[in-house]
Amino acid sequence: MISVHYSEGSRMLRFKILGLAVVLVTVILSCQPEWVKKAPKYDYSGMDKYTIEAHKEVEEFLYKAVTGQYTFRFPKTVRIDSLLLDREAEYMEIHLNKSASFIPLREDNLRAIYAALREEMDDYEDWHITIWSLGVPLRELIPNYFRGDPSRYDRSRLPVKRERPLPLVRRLDQPEFNSGLYGNNIALWHSHGWYYNVNRKRWEWQRPRLFQTVEDLLPLSFVVPYLVPMLENAGANVFLPRERDWQIHEVVVDNDSFPQEYGRYKEQWIGEDVFNTKAAGPGFAVGQPPYGRGDNPFLQGTFRAMRSDTLSGAAIEWIPNIPEEGRYAVYVSFYADSNNVDDAHYTVYHQGGKSRFLVNQQIGGSTWVYLGTFLFKKGTHPDSGRVELTNQSAKSGLQITADAVRFGGGMGNIQRDGYTSGRPRYHEGSKYYLQYAGFPDSLIFELDDEEDDYKDDYRGRPEWVNYLVGAPFGPNKNRQAKGLGIPIDVSLAFHTDAGIAHTDTSIGTLVIYSIEDAETLRVFPDGVSRLANRDFADILQTQIVDDIRAAYDPEWTRRALREDQYSEAFRPNVPAALLELLSHQNFQDMKFAQDPGFRFLVARAIYKSMLRFIAHRYDRNFTVQPLPVTHFSAVFDTSGDIRLSWQAQEDPLEPGAEPQAYKVYIQQNDNDFDTGRLVKGNTFVFRDWQPEVMYSFKVTALNDGGESFPSEVLSVCKKADDAPVVCIVNAFDRVSAPQIVETEGWHGFMNMLDNGVADGYDVSFVGEQYAFSDSVLYKSNDFPGHGASFADYETTIIPGNTHNFPLIHGWAIKEAGYSFVSCSDEAVEDSLIDLKDYHFVDLILGEEKATPSLRKIPGREAVRFRAFSKTMQHRLTQYLSEGGNLFLSGAYIATDLMQGTFSDEEDRMFAENVLKVKWDANYGSRKGYVFSVQDSFLARNDIFRFNTGYDPNIYTVEAPDAINPANGAEMLLRYRENRYGAGIGYRGAYGLVLLGFPFETVLKEADRVKLMKAVLNYLKN
C-alpha cells in the first residue's frame, strides 16, 4: 500500500510504504551475514526517480548497519516506513519502523549514525537529513540523563513542580538521606503469582517450573531480600502489590474483633477523653473469611479517632498473641483525611527494643501500611510485643485515626469456586492481596465481568499504581478517583522471559516501555511527556547490562529497548518500565540467576538506575549507598572492653559509594538487634557489657545516599571467672548456585552433588530438576521440557548461609565454661587478628569449598570460596607450630584440600602434615548420625545427629567428608550408618580436632554443648 501526501504551500512529496517488508524465516547456511539472505523488498511504484534513488541508498545504509559494518548496529528487523523529500529546500526525513528505536541512543552513536548515513548518501552532502522512529527524531530518544548539556534537555519530560506531601512512613531511627531517595515513592512488583485458573478449576502457577524455580517466585528472590531493602535503605517508601512477608502465621488485632482471641486492643488516656466514638467512614473488620468475589474487609468495620495534642495524653495499643516465635512484618491501617495529622507517632515494641515511626495519615489510608519486620516471642508479651499509637503531634486539635494492625504475612484467604489457594500469601498473585488490602475491585483488579484471574492479575498491578497516586493520575477507568494520594515516582514490573538460545550465550535483558497510554495519548495526565518512560527504561537496562558485563559476563546480551503496549508498561500514569531480566527457560541464563551474588548485583543495578533516574528528574545530587563492610572483628581490648573493628569495602563499579560513617547494631542473648548507634570511624569500643551475657554485633556503612547491607554477625561473651578465651574465626562466606552439570546435550543443576548455598534463606526453590536432556521439548506448563523440576519444596523456605554462625558456636562455648571472641577470616589473613593471642581457635568452615566462578571477566579469579587460601594455611601453620589448639569443622575440609579440582600438592601436604587428616570419601553420610569411638573424648553410647535433610533453622549438609587420621592423629567419631570416619583428633606438639561435618548443623542444642565440651577438654588436656 502506498500513500502520497502533499503538504500545503510546498512541493514536498511524502511516500509511505506500509507492510512491504518481507520477514525472513529461513536459516542462513552460507557465509553471508546472518541477518539476511536477501534484502527486504519494497514497492517503489508511485515513487519518483529521486525518491527511489534516495530510498535505495538508505536501504544500503541499513543493510550495513544491521550486518555490523559500522560501530553501531541496528536490529535486523529495522525497515524504512517512509521517506519525505523536499528537493527545493534540500530537506529529507527518513522514517524508520519501531525497530530502529530498540537500540540505546547516545550523542556519540547518533553522530556515528549520521556520519555513516552521509557517507552512504554523499549526493546529499548539503541536505538537512533527519532520521525518525516512533514518530520523533532519533535525537529525542536520547534520555535527558545521557545528554551532556542541560540546554539540550527535553523539558517536557521533566516533572511538573508541585507540593509533595510528607512521606507516608518515616523511620525515626534512620537519617534523611538527601542524596538518596528520601521522600520518594516506588511501586514495584515481582512477576506473577499463584492464581486460580477458572477453566482448569485449580490453583496453579502462571509459569512452568524450570531449573528448580518458577518465574512466579524467581524475581521475588531478587526483589524482597535485596532490591526492596536497598531502596528503603536509601530512604524510599516502597510499595508492593504482593505480600512481602514470608511468615505463614498472621495475627490481626482490631477494635472490631470480639472476643479478641488473637490479641488485645486497648485505649487509654489521661484526663479528658480525646476519643471520638462517632468517627465517620468505614474501617477494617476481619468479618467472615475466606473472602469471596466483591468482599472488601476494609468496608466491613469501623475505625477509631482521637484528637491530637503537642503532649501525649492518650494512646492506643495493639497487643498480639503470637502463635510461634519468629520474625513478623507489622502493618498498620487508618482512615486518611485532610484533617488528620501528618506525623502520627507509632512505636513497635519487639525483641530488639522499640522502633519509632511517623506516619502521614493524610494519605495512604484504608489499606495495610508496612512499618517493618521484627522478632516477636510466642504468646502475649506487652513489653516486647505490641504496637502503640499516641495522640502526640506537632499540631494540636487535628485528628488521628486508628484501625487494625496486622502481624505476619499469613496464608491466602481469598476463595475461588469455594476454596482458597492453600498457599502462603506471599505466593499468591496480586489480585488476591489487593482484595485483602482494601483496594476497589472494579477500578483495579476486576475491570470487567469476565472471570479471568490471569487477566485480572496483570491488568490489576499497573492500575494499583494509579490508585496509589489518585486523581488526576487515577485508574484508567476513572482517573478522577481519589485514590491514596501517594505521589509515585517510578513503577517497575520485574519479570523473567521465555526463550532458548541453543548456544552458550545468554538470552539476556529486555526492557519494555510505552510512550502511549491506554488512550494512545503521549503525555501523562499532567501533560508531562511519556518519553520519560523511555528515559527510565534506558537507564534501567544500561545499568543492569553494564554491571553484569563488568562483574560477570562481558558478552551478556542486551536485548531490545522495546516500545510496546504491554499492560504493565502503558497503563501506569507515572514513569514505568517492564523488565525481562533473563530467560528462565535458557540454562545459560539460569546459571547466573541461581547465584545469590548475581541476584545482589542485579538488585543493586536496579536500585542505582532508579536513584539516577529520580535524582536527575528532580535536579538533585545523588550518592550510591556503600557496600557492606569487611575484615570485621569483635575482641577484648587491653582494658577488657569489647573492641569492634572493620574496613570499608570498595565498589569497583561505583567509586563514589564510599562510607562517611557506620552504624553498630547490638543484640543480647536471644533477643533481636537494637536500632543501632552511629559511629564515625571504623572502630567501636563497647563498655556497657555484663559478664555471662552473650553479645552479638553487626555493622553497616552509611553515606549521604543511604545505608549498606549489614556485615556478618560476630558474637562475644566474657565468663564471670577467669576462663580461657576461644577465638572463633568465621571462614564460611560461600553462597552459590547448586552444582552445575554440563555435558553434550545434557545440562542442569544436580543437587544430589551439591545443593549450593542460599544467601540467608531462599524462597524460590520449588524442587529438584528432573529433565536434563536438551532434546526434551516444552509441551505445557505441566510438562515444560528441558529443565522441568519437581514441586515438593515450593512451600518450603530453604536456609543457607545466615552469616551468624559464631553465635551458635559461641553459645556452646559459653555453656562449656569458656569465654569467646570472634572475627572474620579476612581479619586473620590480613594479620589484623593474631591467633597466637588465643589458647583455642574455633575455625568455622561450614560448606566453604572451592567453587568455579561464573564470572568470565579477564583477571578475575576462576574459583571462589576456597576452604583454605594459601595465606590462611600459613597463618594456621604458624599458630600450631607455637603450640596452639585448633578446632575446625566443615563439610569439605579434606575434599577441598586433597580432592578438589583446584587443589595442588601444597594443599595436600598441609592437610596431611598440619591438619593430620586424610580424605576418604566426600559423601560420608546420608543420615547424619555420629557416635564416639573414644571414651576419653565422648562416651561410646553418645550418639548425636547433624542435619542432612531439611530443617527450617539450619542448612542441609548433603556431602559431609569421610576422613581418616594421619601422622599421629586418632579417630574420635564415626558415622553410624557406615562406620566411616567423622572426626579426628591430635595431641602432640599442638592440639587439633577436625570434624568432617559443620558443628553448627548438629540439630540439638544439648548435643552441641556436649560436643563442644568434649572438643575443648580434649584440646585442653
N, C-alpha and C positions, 0 to 999 in steps of 0.2 A: 504494500500500500504506500503510495506517495502522495503527500500533501504539499501544495505550493502556496506560500504565503507572501504577499507583497505588503510592505509597510507603507503607510501613507506618507506622501511627500518625498519619497526616495526611490532609487532604482534597486533597492535591496531585495534579493531573492533568497528565499529560505526553502531548502529541500529537507523534508523529514522522512527518513527511512525507518519504517517500523516493521519489526517481525521478520526481517530478511536474513538475519544471521543464521547460519547452519551450525547446529551444535554437533560437535564431533564425538562419536562414541566408540570409534574403532581404536584398537590398541596399536600403538606405533611400534612396528617391529624393525624398522630401518634405523639408520643413524641420523635421520632428520631430527630437528628439535622436537622435544617431547610434546609440546602443546598442540601442534597442528600437523596433519598430513597434507592438508591443502588449506589455502587461505579462506576466510569466511567469504561467502558470496553476498553481494549487494545488488540491488536492482538500480541500474543507472538511468532507466527510462525516465524521461521528464527532466533530467538534468541537462544544463547546457555544457559545452565542452570545457569551460573554465572550472565549473564545479566538479566535473568528472576528474579533471586533472588534479585538482586540489584534493579531492576525495581519495584518489589512489595514492597520493603522497602521504596522506595521513594514515592510510592503511599500512603502507610500508613502515612508517614510524611505529605504529602499534605492533606490527609483527616483530620488529627488533626489540621493542620494549618488553614484549611477552617472552621472547626467547633468550633474554639475558644478555643482549648485546650492548646494553648501557649499564651505568652504575645503579640505576633504579630498575624496578621490574613491575609491570602491570600484571594483574591476574589474567589467566588465559581466556577468561570469559568476557574480556573487555571488547566492546563494539562501538562503532560510530552510530549514534542515534540521528544526528542531523548536522548539516553544515549551513552556516549563514555567511554569505559573501556580499560585500559591498565594494566593487572594484573602483568606484569613483573615490570613495573615502579610504580605500585600502584598509579595509576592516574585515576581520574574519572571526567568527565564533565556531569552535569545534565542540559540539555537544556529544559527549560520550555517555554510554549507559552507566547504570549504577555501579558496575564492577570497577570502574575507574576510581571510585571513592573508597574501595576496600583497602587501599594501602595507606599507611600513615604519611601525612604530608607535612613537610617542614620547609623552611625558606631555602635551605641548601638543595634539597632534592627537587623542589619546584623550579629552581634556577636550572638545574641539570635537565629537567624535563623540557623546559622551553628552549634551552640551548640545543638539545638533540633534535627537537622538532624543527627549529630554524635551520639546522644543518641539513635536514632532510628536505626542507622546503626553501631552498636558497633563492628561488624565484620570488619569494615573498619577503625578502630581507627587510624591506622598509614598511611592511604592513604591521598594523596593530592586531595581534592574534591572541585570543583568549581561549583556554580550554575549560569546558564546563562539565560538571556532573552533579546529579541531584538538584539540578535547576539553579546552581550557583557556580561562579568561577572557582577553580580549584583552590585559588588563594584563600577563599573563605572557609575552606576545610582545614586550614591550619589552626589548631587550638590557640586561643589567646596566650595560654601558658608558654607556648613554644615560639611566640613572636618576640623577637629581640627588643623591639622598640615599642613602648606603650602607646605611642602615637598611632601605631598600626592596629591597636586592639579594636575588635568589633564590640562597641559599647552596647549594642542591642542584646547581646547575650549575657551581660552582667546583671546582677540582681538589682531590683528597684530598692532604693533605700527606704526602709520603713522601721518603725519602732518595734523591737522584738521583746516578747515577754521574758521574764527571768526564766532560767532553766526549770524544767519540771521537777527535777531532783538535783539537789546539791549535797555532796558528801562533805561534811564539815571536817573530816579528818584528811581531806585531800586539798592540796593547793589549787588555786585557779591558774591553770596552765594557759597563759595568754598567748604563748607561741605554739600552742597545741590546738585542741578542739573544744576548749571550754566554751560553753554556751551554744554549741552546735548540736543538731539532732540528726541522727542517721537511722534510716529504715533499711533493714537488712533481713534476708532470709536464706535458708539453706535448702534449696531444692524442693522436693515434693513431700511425700509422707504416706503413711499407712491410710488407706481410704476404702470406702465401701463401693464395690463395683455393682451397680444396680442390675446390670444384665446378667452377671455371673452369680449374683446373690451371695457374695462373700467379701470379706475384708482382705485386702492384698496391698502389696507394694505397687507403686506406679511404674517401676522399672525392674528389670531382671536382676537376680543375684549372680554377680560375676566377680571372679577373682577375690572371693571371700568378703565381699561387701555388696552394697546396693546403692544406686545413686540417691535414693531417699535418705540414706544415712551418711554417705561418704562426705558430702560437703559440710555436714554437721561437725565432722572431726577436724575441719579447718576453722569453722566459724565459732563454735561455742568455746572450745578450750583455748583458742589462740586469737582470732580476729576480734571478737567482742571485748575481751579483756584489754587488748591493745588500744582499741578505740576509747574504752572507758578510762583507761589509764592516762589517756591524753585529755580527758575532761569531757568527752562527749556523752550525751544521753543516747543510748542505743535501743531501738525498738524492734522487736521480732514478732511476727505473726504466728510463730510456732512456740511451743513450750521450750524453755531453755534449761529447765532443771531436770536432772536425771533421777532425782529422788522419786521412788514409786509411791511413797506414802504422802498423804495430804491431810492437813488439818485446816479447817475453815472456822474461824471464830467470828461471830456476828451478833449484833444486837437483836436480830430477829430469830435466833436459833434457841429454842427451848424444848426439852431440857438441854443444857449445854454440856453434853457428854464429851465433846471434843475439846473443851476448854471453857474459860470463863471470860465474860465480858463485864467490865467494871467501869462505873463512872464515879468520880469523887471530886469534891470542891471544898474550898474554904470560904466561909461567909455566904454571900449571895449566890443563889443558884443561877448559873450562867447558861444552862442548857435550855434549848428551845424544843419543846416536845411536839411542836407543830411544823416541823421542817417540811417545806414544800418539795414535791418531786419524788419520783420512785427511787428505790435503792436496791441493794442486793439482798436476796434471801436464797438459801440453799434449795428450798422448795422440795420437789419430789423427783430427784434424779433417778435414773438417767433421763436426760432431756431429749424430747422429740423435736421434729421439724417445727420451727416457729417459736420454741420456748427460749426465753431470754431471762436468765436468772437475775439480771440487773434491773428488771422491771417487776420483780415479784415481791420486793420487800420495801423497807424504809431505811433512811439514814438518820443520823443524829447531828445536831448542830449546837455549837456553843459560841459565846461572844468572846472575842479576843481582848487581850489586855497586855500592856507592856510588862507586867509582872505575872508570873504563872500562879494562878489561883485555882485551876481546875485541870483535870486530866482524865483521859480515857485509857484503859488498859485492856489488852487482848492477851490472855494467858493460855497458851495451847497445852493440850495433853499429848505430848509427843509419843507416837507409838513405838519408835525404835531410835536409839541414839544414831545420830548422823548429821550430815550437812543438809540444810533445807533452805531453799530460796524463800525470801519473805516478800510478799506483795501486799500493798495496802490499797484501799479504794476509798473514794469520797465522791461527793456531789460537787461538780465545778460550778462556779458562779462568779460574776464580775464583782459581787460584794464580798467575796472570800478574800482571805489573806493570801499573799504570795510567798509566805515564809512559815508555813505550818511546821512546828517542831516535833519531829518523830525521833524516838530513841529505841533502838533494838538492843535488848539485853540478851547476851549469849555467852557461850563458854569462854570467850576471849575477853569479856568485859562488856563494854557498851559502845555502840556506833550511832552517831547522831547525823540526822539529815534534815534539810529544809525542803519542803515540798510546796510548789506553787499551785495552790488549789483554785486558781482562776482558770486553769487549763487542765486537760487530761483526766477529766472526771468520768465516773460511771464505767470504769474498767479496772483491770489489775495493773498496778504501777509497781514495777520492780525496784526494791531498795538494795538488796544484796543477798548473798548466800552465807549462812552462818552455821556453826556447830551447836546442836542442842542435845541435851541428855534426854533419855527416855523418861516419860512421866511429866508431872507438873512441877516446875521449879521457877517461881516468880522472880527470884533474884537473878537467874541466868537463863530465863526462857520467857520473855514477854516483849510486846511492843507497846510503847507508851506515846500518846499524843497529848500535849499540853495546850492550854489556850494562850500561851505566850506568843507575842508577835511584836514587830517594830511599830505596828499601828494598833491602837485600841479601838473597840467599837465595831470591828468588822466580824465576819462570820468564819468559823472553822467548822468544817463538816467531817463526819466520820462514818465509815461503813465497814464492811467486812475486811478482815486480814487473813491472808492465806499463807500457810507454811507448807512448802514442798510442791513438787510438780504433779504427783498423783497419777492416777490411771484415767484413761479415757472414760467420759461419762455422757457421750452423745450416742444415742441409739439410732440405728437404721434398720428398718424391717424387723424391729422388735429386739435387737440385741446390739450390745456395744462392741467395740473393737477388741476388747480383751488385752489391750496393749498399754504400756506406759504412755502418758500423754505426750511425751517428747517424741514418740514415734509417729504420732498422727499428723495428718495434713493440716494446713492452716484453717481450712473450713470449720473444723470442729473446735479448734482452740478459739477462733474468733467468736463463735457462738457462745462459748462458755465465758468469754471475756466481755460480753455485752454489746458487741457491735451489731448494727441493724442489718438483718439478713437481706432485705430487698434492695439495699443500696450497695452491698459489698459482695456477699458470697452466695446469694441466690437471686441472680439478676433476671431470671425468667421462671416460668412454671415448669420447665423441663427438669426432671430429676436426674441430674448427671453430676455426681460429686466430683468426678475428674475435672470437668469443665469449670464447675463452681470453684474448685481449688485454685486453678491457675489464674482465673479471672479475679478471684477474690483478693489475692495478695496485693496486686497494684492498687485496687480500689480501696483497700485498707489504708494504704499510704495516703490517698487523697482524703480519707475521712480523718486521719490523724491531723491533717492540716486544717481542713474545713474551708468554708466559703472565703473567696470565690474559687478555691482550688479543690472543692469537694468532689465526691464521687461523680463520675461522668454522667450518671443517671440524674443527678441533681447537684450541680456544682455549688449551689447556694446552701446546701446542707451545712449546719453549724459545725459539725464535727467536733474535734477535741482541741483545736486551737494551737497545735504544736507545729511550729514552722520547720518542716523537714528540709534539710539542706541537700540531701542526696539519697537516692534509693538504689539498692543493689540486689539483684537476684543472682545467687551463686548456684550454678549447676555444673554437672559434667555431661559430656556428649557421648553419642554412639559413634562407631566407625572403626574400621580395622585397616591398618597401614600395609600389612603384608611385607613389611621391611623392618629394619632395626631402628627406625626413626619414630619419633612421636607424632601423633595426630596434632597435638599442640593446642594452642589457646585461641579461641574465637570470642569476640565480644560483639554483641548486637545492641543497637540503639535505634531510635526513631526520631526523625525531625518533623514528624507529623503526629497529631493527637488523634483521638477517636473520631474527630470530625474533620480530619485531614487539614487542620489548621497548623501553621508552622510556628505558632507562638504559644506560650503558656497563658493562662487566664489573665495575668497581669501585663501581658504584652511583651515579655522577655522572649527572645528568640530561642527556639528549641535546638538550635545549633549548639547550645550549652550541653545537650546530651552527647553530641559528637565530641566536644571537648573532654568531658568526663570519661567517655568510653576510650578515647585515645590515650589519655594519661594513664588510665587503669591498665590497658593492655600493654602499653610501653613499659610501665614499671614492672609488671609481672614478668614479661618476657626478658627484659634486660636483666633482672635479678636472677632468674633461672639460668640464663645463659652465662652470667658471671659466676654463679656459685655451683651449678650442677651440670648443665648440658649446653655447650656453645652452639649446638645445632637445634636447640629447641624450636619447634615450628611456630612461627607467628602466622596464624590464620587470618581470615578476613576481619577487617574493622567494618562490620556489616550493618548497613541501614536496612531495617526490615520491620514489618508490623507485627511483632510478637506482643502478646498482651502485657508482659512484664516490662516491655520496652516502650510501648506507645501509650498505655493507659495512665501511668503516673503523671500527675500535673506538677511534678518537680523534676529536676535533673535526675536521669535514671539510666541504668545500663543493665544488660543481662550478660553474665559471664558464663561461658562454657570453658572451664579451665583446661580440661583434657578429655580424652576418651576413656570412659570406664570399660569399654569393650576391647581396647587395644592393650596388650600386655606390656609393651614398651612404655606406655604412659603410666600404667598401674604400678610398675616397679617404683616409680617416683611417688605416686600417690600414697602408697603404703608406708613410706618412710616418714616418721614423725618430724625429722629435721626439715624435710621438704615442705611439710604442712606449715611449719613455723615460718619458713622463708616466704611462702606464698602469702600467708596471712599478713606478714609484715609488709610485703609489697602492696597488698590491697590497702592496708591502713595508710601507708605512705602516699598512695595515689589519692586517697580521699583527703588527706591532710593537704597535699599540694593543690588539689582542685579547689577545695573550700577556701584555703588561705589566699590563693590568687584571686578568686572571685571577690573576696571582701577586702582585697588590697592590704593584707597584713603580713608580717613576717611569720615564718614558721620554723620550728626546730623538731627534728625527729627524736623521739624518746630513745634513751640508751638501751644497749643490750644488757643482759644480766651480768652481774659481777662474777669474777673468777678468783682462784687462789684463796679461797675462804678458809679461815681457821678460827677456832674458839678454844683458847687455852688459859691456864692460870699464869698471871704475871708474877713478878718477884714479890709483890705485896700480898699475893693470894687472891686478888680480884680476877674476874674473868675478862680477858682481853680478846676482842674480836678484831680481825684484820682481813682485808680483801684487796683486790685490784680491779680497776675498771677494765672492761673488755672493749677493745677497739672494734669498730664496724668497718670492714674494708669497703662496703658498698655505700656507707654514709659517714664520711669523715667528720661531719659536724654533729653526730649523735653522741656527744661526749657528756659525761656526768658533771653536774655542778654541785651536787650534794647526794646524800644517801639517806636511807631510812632503815632503821633496825627494828625488827619485829621480834617480840619475846613471848614465849609460851612456857607455862609452868606445868610440870607433870603431864596429866592427860587432858588439860584444858586446851582451848584454842589460842591462837596468836592474838596479841593485843593489836591496837590500831597503829602502833609504831611510834618511833621518835626520830626526829630529824638529826642528822649528823653531817658536819661539813667535810671532814676529812675521811680517809679510808681506814680509820681505826676507831674503836669504841671500847671503853672500859666500863663494865657493868659491876657496880659496887654494892648494889642492894640485894645481893644473893643471900640465901639461907642454906645452911648445911642440910643434907638429906633431901633437898628439893632438886628435881631434875629440870634444868632449863634448856630450852631449845631456841635456836635463833635462825632467822633468815634475813637477808639484806636485799634491798632494791636500790637502784641508781635513779637519780632524778635530774632533770634539767628543765628549762622553760617549756619544753614540749610535752613533758609527761614523765611517767614512772615506768621503769623497766619491769620485766617479769622477775620473780624472786630468785635468789640463789638456791642452791641445795640447802637442806636443813641440817644444822650441826647441833649437837647436844653436849651438855657439861653437867657433872654432878660432883660435889665435894662431900665426902662422908664426914661425919662428926668426929671420928677418930683420925689418927694419922695413917690412914690406909694408903697403900701404894696406888699410883695413878696409872691407868691404862690410857694409851693414846689410840683412839680409833681413827683409822685412815680410810676415808670413803673413796674407793677406786672404781666404784660401779657407776659409770657415766653412760653406758651404752643405751641407746634407743635405736630400734631398727625395724625394717620390714621383715616378714618371715623369710625362710630360706627360698631363694630364687633358684629354680631348676630350668635349664635351657639346653635342649638337645635338638637335633634336626626334627622339625615337625612336632615338637613336644615342649610346651612351655607352661610355667605356672609357679605357684607358691606351695611348698611342701612342708607343712607344719610338723609332721612326724620327725623331720630332721631338725627343725628349728622354728619355734613359734614366732621368733622375733621378740622385740621388747617394746611395749607401748610406753609412751611418754605420759606417766601418770596413770590414766585409765583410757581404755579405748571403747567407744560405743558403736563403732562402725562395723565390727566383725560379726558376720552372720553365720559363718560355719566354714569348714574346710573345703577347699577346691576339690572337685572330683573329675572334671573333664579337662584333661591336659592336652589332648590331641588337637592340633591346629585345624584338622580337617572336619571336626565336629561343628556343624553349622547351626545357626540360630533357627529355631522353629517357632518358638513362642517365649513369653516371659517365664513360663514353667519349664521350658527346655531351651535355654538360651545359647547352647553350643559351647564352644571353647571358653573355658573359664568358669563354667557353671559350678555353683557351690551349694553346700548344704545350708539348712536354715535352723539348725539345732541350737545355735548360740545367739540368735539375733535379739533376744530379750535379756542377754547377759552382758554385764559390764566387765570388761577384762582388765584386771590390774596388771601394771607393768612396773617400770622404774618410777617409784614415787619420790625418789630423791631425799628420803628421810630415814634411811636405814640405820644411821648412827643412833637414832632414838631407840630402835628395837634392841640393838646390841647393847646400848648404854643401860637400858633398864635391867637387862640380865646381869650386866657387870655390877651395877649398883646393888642388886639383890644378892649377888655373890660376895658382897662386902668390900668392894673396891671403888675408889674414885675414878673418874674418867674425864678426858677431854676429847676433842675430835677436830679433824681437819680434812681438807680435800687432798687428793693425791698430787695435784699440781703444786700445792704448797710444799709438799715433801720433795718433789722432783726439782723444784727451783730453790731448794735449801732455805726456804722461809721457816720451815719447821725442822728441827734437828731431832731425829728419832733417838739419838743417844741420850737425850734428856729423860727418857722414859724406860722404866724397867720392863714394861709389857707394851706390845703393839698388837692391835687387832686390825688386820687388813681386810676390808670388805671388798670382795671381787664379784659377788652376785653372779650375773650372767655376762660379765665382761669377757669379750673374746675378739680376736682379730676379725673384722667384718669388711669384706670388699666394699669400697666406697662406690656409690652411684655417681659420684662427681667425676665428670670427664674433663675437668679443667687441667690443662698442662701445668705442671709444677705442683699440683695438689697431691696430697698423699693418696696412694692407691688403696690403703687399708686404714681403717679407723678402729678405735676401741681395743687395742692390744691389751691383754691382761697385764703384761709387764713390758713397759718400754725399757730400752737399754739403760736409761737414766735410773728408772726405778730399780732395776736389777742391781745396779751399782750401789744405790742407797741402802738397799736391804742387805747386800753382801757386807758393806761397811758396818752396818748396825749389828749384824750377827757375829761378825768377826771380833767384836768387842764384848761378846758375852750377852747379847740381847736375847729377848724372849718374844717369839713371833707366833701369833695365831692368825691363820689365814683360811678363808673358806670361799668356795665358789664352784660353779658347775664346770668350768672349762680350764682350770689351772694347769693340769697336766696335758690336756689335749692341746691347748693353745701353745704351750712351750715345746711339746715333743712331737705332735702330730699335725699341727696347723700348717695350712698351705703356705703361710708366710713366716714360719719359724726356721731357724738356722741352727748350726752346731753350737753356737754360743748360748742360744736359748736352752738347748737340750742339756748342756753342761751345767747351766745354772739350776735347772730342775733337779738333776741328779746329785750334784755336789753341794749345793747350797740348801735347796728345799728338801733334799733327801727323798725324792719321790720318783717313781717310775710309772709311766702310763700303762694301763692295762686294757681299758675299753672306754669309749666315750658315750655309751648308753648303758650306764651301770645299773639302773633300777627303774622299773615301771611303777612300783607300788610305794616306794619311799620309806619302807620300814628299815630301821637301823638298830643293831644291837652291839653291845660291847664284847670284846674278846679279851679284855684286860681288867681283872678285878681291881687292880691298882688305879685304874682310870675311872671306870663305872662298873657297878655290879653287873655280872653277866646276864642277869634276868631283866635288866633295864632295857626296854625297847621303846623307841620313840619314832615319830614319823615326820617327814618333811613333805611339802606339797608337790605332788607330781600330777595332780588332776586339776580341778577347778576349785578355787577358794575365793570368795569375794574380797578378801583382805590382803592377799599376797599373791605374787606372780607364780606361774607354773614352772617347775623345773623339769623339762622334757628330756634333758640329756645330761644327767649327773655323771661325773667322772668315776670310773672304777680304777683304783690306784693300788700300787704296791710300794712297800718301803724300800729305800736304797741307802747304802753306805752308812750302816749302823742304826737306821731308824727302825721302828717296830710298828706292827699293825695294832691299832686301837679299836677300830669299828669296822663292821661288815654290814652289807645289805642282806636282809633276812632271806629274800627270795632266791638268791643265787650264791651267797657267801662271797661275792666279790668284795674287794677292799673299799671301804668308805672313808676311813680316816687313819692317818698315820701320826706317829709322834717320834720326837728325837730329844734326848737329853745327853748332852756331851759338852762340847766347847760352848754351846749355846742351847737354848730351848726352842722347840718348834712343835706345833700341832697344825696339821693340814687336813682339811675336810674336802671331800670331793663333791659336796653339795653346799649351797649357801646356808649359813647359820640362820639367817633371818626367816627362812622358809619353814623352819621347824614349827609345826602347827600349834602346839600347846605352849602357853607361856611358862607353865611349870617345868616342862621339858627343856625349854631354852635356858631357864635359870639353872637347872640341874647340870645341863651340858656345859654351860659357861663356868660353873664352879669347878667341874671336872677339868676343864681346859686350864684354868688359871692355877689350880692346885698342882696339876702335872708340871706346868712351867715353873711354878714357884719352887718345887722340890727338885 
